[in-house]
Amino acid sequence: MEKLGTAAYLAAFVLLVGAFGACSSLAPSAGFQSSDSDAAAQGTTPDAGDDSAPPAPTSDDGGLGGWHPGTGADAGDAAAWDAGGEATSTTITASVGPIALMPNEETTVCITLRLPNTDSVYIPRITVDLAPGSHHLVVYRSMATEENLTPTPCTAFQGILMGQAVPLMITEKLADDLTFPQGVALKIEPHQMIELEAHYINTGSTTLQGSGSAHFETVPVTTANVIESDLGFFGTLGIIIPPGVQSNGPMFVKGLAGTHGFALTTHEHRLGTDFKIWAATSATDVNHTPVADTKDWANPPLYRLSPELDFDGTNGLAYQCTWNNTTGQVVTFGESALQEMCFLWMYYYPSQGFDMRFQ
């Protein structure tokens, strides 16, 4: 596959999505809630592929899913947390919806809101719950300066592809749990601006009321020995799928030298039949057991990598998408669930910033 620059791909994306505005029937309702950890925390990480709601935590869990501050030397090692550095957590919840969807209607909407944290905080855990009909929810660190709490039509992944916002978490499951490795967390600024992007499609015969909530478990910025985390977003916009079974790639992306990948997720649309990812040194380095291999495009798991993937600047991830195009027409890249995508995102540390690369 010919490699194009990111700018060329983004220009192509603008042309593609221009013809696919999001439709909507909206009831404006959105905002945040804040509570202490013993009143509003979620439970332990659900198994991959499990869409059931996480159970409530035990009293000594503190809402952090077993997370503890690190020692400064052993990030990710569950046996090496700082027993003297107990963290007190506070839960902040941001929500979007309700979003009314008529039968056979598809919409993507965004809201922007200001979180109530008065100081910088670390986020060692994010849990998400979505209403049925959800295709994905993206939680962004927004560059906006003003709130817009009315769900407003937007394009899928626009914050990423247009450089308008940086993702903190992306989920495709009705219940998802991102608990960071020991001593690793995201950091947000006081009164952080957040954007929630919700993509819904109603394939049923009755009206749906879409909604979504992200729950941020936060600990004070004074918590010792915390290593900041970030996200890498990789894939291709150069998708042209004739009728029949088709695959692209394998494609390859190098990891950032000195970083460690600890979780990742895949993203295809309705024609997707397989998405494989494996640790490799090139696109032709194929004889490895996949670290991710899903045939469920609608509910791909959040894969926790054990052991974590260590990157030295020469190794990375190879990946391949496969589709079965039964439409009788050529299908191309696009934001609609009736078009196709081939994206993956990986959570990593220590942070070298949001890492976005296309092929």
C-alpha positions in Angstrom: 0.0 0.0 0.0 1.4 3.4 -0.9 2.0 5.5 2.2 0.7 9.1 2.2 1.4 11.9 4.6 -1.1 12.6 7.4 -2.1 15.9 5.9 -3.1 14.2 2.6 -5.1 11.6 4.5 -6.9 14.3 6.5 -7.7 16.2 3.3 -9.2 13.0 1.9 -11.2 12.5 5.2 -12.7 16.0 4.9 -13.9 15.2 1.4 -15.3 11.8 2.4 -17.2 12.9 5.5 -18.5 16.1 3.8 -21.2 14.0 2.2 -22.2 12.2 5.4 -23.6 14.7 7.9 -24.9 13.2 11.1 -28.7 13.1 11.3 -30.4 13.6 14.6 -33.5 14.0 16.7 -32.1 15.5 19.9 -33.2 16.3 23.4 -30.5 18.4 25.1 -29.4 16.9 28.3 -25.8 16.6 29.4 -23.4 17.4 32.2 -21.3 16.1 35.1 -21.6 14.9 38.6 -18.9 14.7 41.3 -18.8 12.4 44.3 -16.4 10.8 46.8 -15.2 7.3 46.0 -17.3 5.4 48.5 -20.5 6.8 47.0 -20.0 6.6 43.2 -17.1 4.3 42.3 -17.3 1.4 39.8 -16.0 -2.1 40.3 -13.3 -4.4 38.9 -12.3 -4.7 35.3 -14.8 -6.9 33.4 -13.6 -9.8 31.3 -12.8 -9.0 27.6 -16.0 -9.1 25.7 -18.2 -8.9 28.8 -20.8 -6.1 28.3 -22.3 -6.5 31.8 -22.0 -3.6 34.2 -19.0 -3.8 36.6 -19.9 -4.8 40.1 -19.7 -2.3 43.0 -16.3 -2.1 44.7 -15.5 -3.4 48.1 -14.8 -0.7 50.8 -11.0 -1.1 50.6 -11.0 -0.8 46.8 -11.5 2.9 46.9 -13.0 2.9 43.4 -9.5 2.5 41.8 -9.9 -1.2 40.6 -6.8 -2.3 42.6 -4.6 0.6 41.4 -2.0 2.0 43.7 0.8 4.6 43.4 4.1 3.2 42.2 7.6 3.2 43.7 9.0 5.3 40.9 10.9 2.4 39.5 8.5 -0.5 38.9 5.5 1.0 37.0 3.1 -1.8 35.9 4.4 -4.3 38.5 1.4 -5.2 40.7 3.8 -6.5 43.4 5.8 -3.2 43.6 3.3 -0.6 44.6 4.1 1.9 47.3 2.3 0.7 50.4 3.0 4.0 52.1 1.4 6.0 49.4 -2.3 5.2 49.6 -4.3 7.4 47.3 -7.7 8.9 48.1 -10.0 8.9 45.1 -12.8 11.2 43.9 -15.2 10.2 41.1 -16.2 12.7 38.4 -18.9 11.6 36.0 -19.5 13.3 32.6 -22.6 12.3 30.6 -24.2 12.8 27.1 -27.8 12.2 26.2 -30.6 11.3 26.0 -30.2 11.1 22.2 -33.5 10.1 20.5 -33.0 7.7 17.5 -35.9 6.7 15.2 -35.7 3.2 13.6 -32.9 3.0 11.0 -31.5 6.3 12.1 -27.8 6.9 12.6 -26.2 9.9 14.4 -23.0 11.2 15.9 -23.3 14.0 18.4 -20.8 15.8 20.6 -20.9 17.9 23.8 -18.2 19.9 25.5 -18.1 20.5 29.2 -15.8 21.7 32.0 -15.0 19.3 34.8 -15.3 20.6 38.3 -11.8 19.7 39.6 -10.2 22.8 41.1 -6.7 21.4 40.9 -4.8 19.2 38.5 -5.5 15.5 39.2 -4.3 12.1 38.0 -6.8 9.7 36.5 -5.8 6.0 37.1 -9.1 4.6 36.1 -12.0 5.4 33.6 -15.2 3.4 33.4 -17.8 3.9 30.8 -21.5 2.8 30.4 -23.5 3.2 27.3 -27.1 2.7 26.2 -28.0 0.1 23.6 -27.4 1.1 20.0 -24.0 2.7 20.8 -21.3 2.3 18.1 -18.6 4.1 20.1 -17.9 6.8 22.6 -14.8 8.9 22.5 -13.7 10.8 25.6 -11.5 13.7 24.6 -9.3 16.3 26.3 -10.7 19.3 24.5 -9.0 22.5 23.4 -12.4 24.4 23.6 -12.7 27.3 26.0 -16.5 27.4 26.2 -19.0 24.6 27.1 -21.7 23.3 24.7 -23.9 21.0 26.7 -26.4 20.5 23.9 -25.7 17.3 21.9 -24.7 18.7 18.5 -24.2 16.7 15.3 -20.5 16.1 14.6 -18.5 13.6 12.5 -17.0 10.4 14.0 -13.4 10.7 15.3 -13.4 14.4 14.3 -11.4 15.4 17.3 -8.6 13.0 16.3 -8.6 13.4 12.6 -9.0 17.2 12.6 -6.6 17.8 15.5 -9.3 19.5 17.6 -9.0 17.3 20.7 -6.8 14.5 22.2 -8.5 11.2 23.2 -8.3 10.0 26.7 -10.4 6.8 26.1 -12.3 5.3 23.3 -14.9 2.6 24.0 -17.1 0.4 21.8 -18.7 -1.7 24.6 -21.8 -1.0 26.7 -19.7 -1.3 29.8 -15.9 -0.8 29.7 -13.2 -0.4 32.3 -9.7 1.1 31.7 -7.7 0.7 34.9 -4.1 1.8 34.4 -1.0 -0.2 35.5 0.3 0.3 39.0 1.8 3.8 39.3 0.5 4.9 35.9 -2.2 7.5 35.2 -3.5 10.3 33.0 -3.1 13.8 34.2 -5.6 16.6 33.6 -5.6 20.3 34.3 -7.8 22.3 36.7 -11.4 22.5 35.3 -10.3 20.4 32.3 -12.5 20.8 29.2 -13.8 17.4 28.0 -15.5 16.5 24.8 -17.8 13.5 24.6 -18.4 12.1 21.1 -21.3 9.6 20.9 -22.0 7.6 17.7 -25.3 5.7 17.7 -27.2 3.6 15.1 -30.7 2.2 15.6 -31.1 -0.9 13.5 -34.4 -1.9 15.3 -38.0 -1.1 14.7 -38.6 1.0 17.8 -37.2 4.4 19.0 -34.0 4.3 21.1 -32.9 6.8 23.7 -29.1 6.8 23.4 -26.9 8.0 26.3 -23.4 7.5 27.6 -21.4 8.3 30.8 -17.7 8.3 31.6 -16.6 8.0 35.2 -13.2 9.4 36.0 -11.6 8.1 39.2 -9.2 10.8 40.3 -6.4 11.1 42.8 -4.5 14.2 43.9 -1.7 15.5 41.7 0.5 15.4 44.9 0.3 11.5 44.7 4.0 10.4 44.5 5.7 8.4 41.8 3.0 8.5 39.1 4.1 8.1 35.5 1.9 9.8 32.9 0.1 7.7 30.2 -1.1 8.5 26.7 -2.7 7.0 23.7 -1.6 5.9 20.2 -4.0 5.9 17.3 -3.1 4.0 14.1 -4.7 2.8 10.9 -5.5 3.7 7.3 -8.0 5.9 5.5 -7.1 4.3 2.2 -9.8 1.7 2.2 -11.4 0.4 -1.1 -13.2 -2.9 -0.7 -14.7 -4.6 -3.8 -17.4 -7.3 -3.3 -16.2 -10.4 -1.7 -13.7 -11.3 1.0 -10.8 -8.7 1.1 -7.9 -7.9 3.5 -5.5 -5.0 3.7 -1.9 -5.2 4.8 -0.4 -6.5 6.9 0.6 -2.9 7.9 3.2 -2.0 10.5 3.8 0.9 12.9 6.8 1.3 15.1 6.4 1.8 18.8 7.9 4.9 20.4 11.3 4.1 21.8 11.3 3.6 25.6 7.6 3.2 25.9 5.4 0.3 27.0 2.0 -0.7 25.6 -0.5 -2.1 28.2 -3.9 -2.2 26.4 -5.4 -1.9 22.9 -8.6 -2.1 21.0 -9.6 -2.6 17.3 -12.2 -0.8 15.2 -14.0 -2.0 12.1 -17.6 -1.6 10.8 -20.3 -4.0 9.9 -18.4 -5.8 7.0 -15.5 -6.6 9.3 -14.9 -10.3 9.9 -11.4 -10.2 11.5 -8.8 -7.8 13.0 -5.5 -9.2 14.0 -2.6 -7.4 15.7 0.8 -8.9 16.6 4.1 -7.7 17.9 6.6 -7.5 15.0 9.6 -5.7 13.6 8.1 -5.1 10.1 5.0 -5.8 8.0 6.6 -9.0 6.7 7.3 -10.3 10.2 4.2 -12.4 10.4 5.0 -15.6 12.3 3.9 -14.4 15.7 0.9 -15.2 18.0 -1.6 -12.3 17.8 -1.9 -10.1 20.9 -5.4 -9.2 19.6 -7.6 -11.3 17.3 -11.3 -10.5 17.1 -14.1 -11.4 14.7 -16.6 -9.3 16.6 -16.7 -5.9 14.9 -19.5 -4.6 17.0 -18.1 -5.5 20.5 -14.3 -5.8 20.2 -12.6 -6.4 23.5 -10.3 -4.1 25.4 -7.2 -6.3 25.3 -5.0 -6.1 28.4 -1.4 -6.9 27.3 0.3 -9.3 29.6 3.3 -9.1 29.4 3.2 -5.4 28.3 4.8 -4.6 25.0 8.2 -2.9 25.4 9.3 -0.7 22.4 12.9 0.2 21.6 12.4 2.2 18.4 12.8 -0.7 16.0 9.9 -3.0 17.0 6.2 -2.3 17.0 2.8 -3.6 15.9 1.7 -5.3 12.7 -2.0 -5.5 11.9 -4.5 -6.6 9.3 -8.2 -6.0 8.7 -10.4 -8.4 6.8 -13.9 -7.7 5.5 -16.6 -9.7 3.7 -18.3 -7.2 1.3 -21.8 -8.6 0.7 -23.3 -5.3 -0.6 -22.5 -5.9 -4.3 -20.9 -2.5 -4.4 -17.4 -1.1 -3.7 -17.2 0.1 -0.1 -14.7 2.8 1.0 -13.5 4.5 4.1 -16.1 6.7 5.9 -17.6 7.7 9.2 -20.9 6.0 8.7 -21.4 2.5 10.0 -22.4 1.6 6.4 -18.8 2.4 5.3 -15.6 0.9 6.7 -12.7 1.7 9.0 -9.5 -0.1 10.0 -8.2 1.6 13.2 -6.5 0.5 16.4 -5.6 2.4 19.5 -3.1 1.5 22.2 -2.7 2.9 25.7 1.0 3.3 26.6 3.4 5.0 29.1 5.5 7.0 29.7 3.7 9.8 27.8 5.4 11.2 24.7 2.1 12.9 23.7 -0.8 11.7 21.6 0.7 9.5 18.9 -1.4 9.5 15.6 0.0 7.8 12.5 -1.8 6.6 9.3 -0.6 4.4 6.4 
